[in-house]
Amino acid sequence: MTAAIYAGRGGWNTLLIDPMGGGGQPSTTDTIYNYPGFPEGIGGTEIMDLMARQAKAFGVKIAFDEVARIDKEQEGGFRVTTGEGGHTAKAVVYAAGTHPRKLGVPGEEKYLAKGISFCATCDGALFRDKVVAVVGGGDSALTEAVFLTKYAKEVLLIHRRDEYRAGMANVKLVRENPKIKELLSTVVESVRGEEFLTGITVRDLRSGEVRDLEVQGLFLYVGWTPNVEPVKHLVDTDDHGYVLAAEDMSTKTPGLFVAGDVRRKPLRQITTAVGDGATAAWSAENYLLLRGAK
């Protein structure tokens, strides 16, 4: 979204292609507390709506579509194939982000969207007065566990290690919330139910004890996988699949730039994604100007 804002403001004919209309991962977050300028925090959907309005004000067109493949054409431009057809471009900023990992346990596939969710902000209200479990130990898991206490009767926070990876601010919020029960050094072995999820089986990694727990919701925050499939033939990646890019966000393919969580970087936050987007748009503009594009 930031790249589109910069490109549009620079006077370039800019198309933003996104199945969520540019909302991205921030739109699945209830409240963002670490974005500068919002001391009380701001809703993820709200800030992305504001960015979309800003982009449109600079002439950016937004297509609710999904990119299937990007190819470099012989004359130097790009062909972007989407679910609805295709587009041509002189330069591309690829900022497709990541998608959530699954647990890979028995029963998981059966209950996706039938009790298993990757988005507490989207689905939390469906579990009012019910018991839910959150799996993960990072900031996303802890933040969403706290959010779910607005609806759920009890939230079980399950993490395979004995310490969280999350920052102390979020750990403090979890431990001050009486509706959250922590299950550390614990893993989910399987999920079960009938038409919808009714329970999970967990194992304590310290004692080996296996227990069946009744839950109606299971929210997974166990990591992310980069969405590189449409450009994997045009970029180099690290061992985890993240795109390798230079400081100016350029890839090994001239004219193709990356931004946000899809690239290898030490910190994946909305603030760092915004910086990436600005840099990528600036680099794309320089690339085009050096080639006489208008």
C-alpha positions in Angstrom: 0.0 0.0 0.0 2.8 2.4 0.8 4.6 1.6 -2.4 1.3 2.4 -4.3 0.9 5.7 -2.4 4.5 6.8 -3.3 4.2 5.7 -6.9 0.8 7.4 -7.3 2.0 10.6 -5.8 5.0 10.5 -8.1 2.6 10.6 -11.1 3.0 7.0 -12.2 0.1 5.0 -13.6 -0.2 2.6 -10.6 -2.3 -0.5 -10.1 -2.5 -2.2 -6.8 -3.6 -5.9 -7.1 -4.7 -7.6 -3.9 -7.5 -10.1 -3.1 -8.2 -8.0 0.1 -8.0 -4.7 -1.7 -4.7 -3.8 -0.1 -5.8 -4.6 3.4 -3.1 -7.2 4.1 -2.2 -8.7 7.4 -2.7 -5.5 9.4 -6.4 -5.6 8.6 -6.7 -8.8 10.6 -5.3 -7.1 13.7 -7.8 -5.6 16.2 -5.6 -2.8 17.5 -2.1 -1.7 16.4 -0.3 -0.1 19.4 3.2 0.4 17.9 2.5 2.6 14.9 3.9 6.1 15.5 1.4 8.9 15.9 -1.4 6.9 17.5 -0.8 6.9 21.3 -4.0 5.1 22.0 -3.5 2.6 19.2 -5.5 2.3 15.9 -7.6 -0.5 14.5 -5.9 -2.5 11.8 -8.8 -2.2 9.4 -9.0 1.5 10.1 -5.4 2.3 9.3 -5.6 0.3 6.1 -8.8 2.0 5.0 -7.0 5.3 5.6 -4.1 4.2 3.5 -6.4 3.0 0.7 -8.2 6.4 0.7 -4.8 8.1 0.5 -3.7 5.9 -2.4 -6.9 6.6 -4.3 -6.4 10.3 -3.8 -3.2 10.0 -5.7 -4.8 8.2 -8.6 -4.0 4.6 -7.6 -6.4 2.0 -9.0 -7.1 -1.0 -6.8 -8.1 -4.4 -8.2 -9.6 -7.0 -5.9 -7.8 -9.9 -7.6 -5.0 -12.4 -7.0 -1.7 -12.6 -8.8 -1.0 -16.1 -10.1 2.3 -15.5 -11.9 4.7 -12.7 -12.9 6.9 -13.0 -16.0 9.6 -10.8 -17.5 8.9 -10.0 -21.1 11.5 -9.8 -23.8 11.1 -6.1 -24.3 11.9 -5.5 -20.6 8.5 -5.1 -19.0 6.4 -7.6 -17.0 3.3 -9.7 -17.6 1.2 -10.0 -14.5 -1.3 -12.9 -14.7 -4.2 -12.8 -12.3 -7.4 -14.8 -11.7 -9.3 -12.2 -13.7 -6.9 -12.0 -16.6 -3.6 -10.1 -16.8 -1.8 -6.8 -16.9 1.5 -5.4 -18.2 3.8 -3.2 -16.2 7.2 -1.5 -16.7 8.2 -2.2 -13.1 6.7 -4.3 -10.3 6.8 -4.0 -6.5 6.0 -7.4 -5.1 4.6 -7.2 -1.6 2.5 -10.4 -1.2 3.4 -11.0 2.4 3.0 -14.4 4.1 0.3 -16.9 4.9 -0.1 -18.7 8.3 1.4 -22.1 8.9 -0.7 -25.0 10.1 0.0 -27.5 12.9 0.0 -30.5 10.7 -1.9 -32.7 13.2 -4.7 -35.2 12.7 -8.1 -33.6 12.2 -6.8 -30.1 11.4 -7.8 -30.0 7.8 -11.4 -31.2 8.6 -12.0 -28.3 11.0 -10.5 -25.4 9.1 -13.1 -22.7 9.2 -15.2 -25.0 11.4 -13.6 -24.0 14.7 -10.0 -23.5 13.5 -9.1 -20.0 12.6 -6.0 -17.9 11.9 -7.7 -14.6 12.6 -9.1 -13.7 16.0 -10.2 -10.3 14.9 -12.2 -11.8 12.1 -13.8 -14.7 14.0 -13.5 -13.9 17.7 -17.2 -12.8 18.0 -18.3 -16.2 16.9 -17.0 -17.7 20.2 -18.8 -15.6 22.7 -19.0 -17.4 26.1 -17.1 -20.4 24.8 -13.7 -21.9 25.6 -11.0 -21.3 22.9 -7.4 -22.2 22.6 -4.6 -20.1 21.0 -1.4 -21.8 19.9 1.8 -19.8 19.6 4.3 -17.8 21.6 5.0 -14.7 19.6 3.4 -11.3 19.8 0.6 -12.2 17.5 -0.5 -15.1 19.6 -0.4 -13.2 22.8 -2.1 -10.1 21.4 -4.9 -12.1 19.9 -5.3 -14.2 23.1 -5.9 -11.0 25.0 -8.3 -9.8 22.3 -10.3 -13.0 22.5 -11.1 -12.5 26.2 -13.5 -9.8 25.0 -15.7 -12.7 23.9 -14.6 -16.1 25.2 -15.3 -17.5 28.6 -11.8 -18.8 28.8 -8.7 -18.7 26.6 -6.1 -21.4 26.8 -2.7 -20.1 25.6 -0.6 -23.1 24.4 3.1 -22.7 23.6 5.6 -25.5 23.0 8.4 -23.7 24.9 8.7 -22.7 28.5 9.1 -19.0 27.6 7.4 -16.8 25.1 9.1 -15.1 22.2 6.8 -12.1 22.6 7.8 -8.8 24.1 7.4 -8.3 27.8 4.6 -5.8 27.3 2.4 -8.5 25.8 3.5 -11.1 28.3 2.4 -8.7 31.1 -1.0 -8.2 29.5 -1.5 -12.0 29.3 -0.5 -12.7 32.9 -2.7 -9.9 34.2 -5.8 -11.3 32.4 -7.8 -13.7 34.6 -9.5 -15.3 31.6 -6.3 -16.6 30.1 -4.8 -19.9 31.2 -1.2 -20.6 30.2 -0.1 -24.1 29.0 3.6 -23.8 28.5 5.9 -26.6 27.2 2.7 -28.1 25.7 1.9 -29.1 22.1 -1.4 -30.0 20.3 -1.4 -33.6 19.2 -4.7 -33.7 17.4 -8.1 -32.0 17.1 -11.5 -33.6 17.1 -15.2 -32.8 16.8 -18.4 -33.7 14.9 -19.6 -31.1 12.4 -17.6 -28.5 14.2 -14.5 -28.6 16.5 -15.3 -29.8 20.0 -11.9 -30.5 21.5 -8.1 -31.0 21.3 -5.6 -33.4 22.6 -2.4 -31.9 24.1 0.8 -33.3 25.5 3.0 -31.8 28.2 6.5 -31.9 26.9 8.0 -32.0 30.4 5.9 -34.8 32.0 4.7 -36.6 28.8 1.1 -36.3 30.1 -1.6 -36.4 27.4 -4.9 -34.7 28.1 -8.1 -34.1 26.2 -9.4 -30.5 26.5 -12.8 -29.3 25.4 -12.6 -26.2 23.3 -14.9 -24.8 20.6 -12.3 -22.6 18.9 -8.7 -23.0 18.0 -6.6 -20.0 16.8 -3.2 -20.8 15.2 -0.3 -18.4 15.4 2.6 -20.8 14.8 4.6 -18.9 12.1 4.3 -17.8 8.6 5.3 -19.0 5.1 6.2 -16.4 2.4 4.0 -16.1 -0.6 6.7 -16.4 -3.3 5.1 -18.8 -5.8 4.2 -16.1 -8.5 7.8 -14.9 -8.6 9.9 -17.8 -7.5 11.4 -18.1 -11.0 12.5 -14.5 -10.9 14.1 -14.2 -7.4 16.6 -15.8 -5.1 15.3 -17.0 -1.7 16.8 -18.0 1.6 16.4 -21.5 3.2 13.0 -20.4 4.6 11.7 -19.2 1.2 12.0 -15.4 1.9 13.1 -13.3 -1.0 16.6 -12.0 -1.0 16.8 -8.3 -1.9 19.3 -5.5 -1.8 19.0 -2.5 0.5 17.1 -0.7 -2.3 14.6 -3.6 -2.4 15.8 -4.7 -5.8 15.9 -8.4 -6.7 18.0 -10.4 -9.2 15.5 -9.5 -11.9 15.9 -5.9 -13.0 12.6 -4.0 -12.5 11.3 -6.3 -9.9 11.3 -5.0 -6.3 10.0 -6.5 -3.1 8.7 -5.0 0.1 7.3 -6.2 3.4 7.1 -9.6 5.1 7.9 -11.6 1.9 11.5 -10.5 2.0 14.3 -11.7 4.3 14.5 -9.2 7.2 15.0 -9.3 10.9 11.8 -7.6 11.9 8.4 -8.0 10.3 6.1 -5.2 11.5 3.8 -2.7 9.8 6.3 0.0 10.5 9.1 -1.9 8.7 6.8 -2.8 5.8 5.9 0.9 5.3 9.6 1.7 5.1 10.2 -1.1 2.6 7.3 0.1 0.5 8.6 3.6 0.3 12.1 2.4 -0.6 10.8 0.0 -3.2 8.7 2.7 -4.9 11.6 5.1 -4.9 13.8 2.5 -6.4 11.3 1.5 -9.0 10.9 5.2 -10.1 14.7 5.5 -10.4 14.8 2.3 -12.5 12.1 3.7 -14.8 13.6 7.2 -15.1 17.0 5.7 -16.0 15.3 3.9 -18.9 13.5 6.9 -20.1 10.0 5.8 -19.0 7.3 8.3 -18.4 
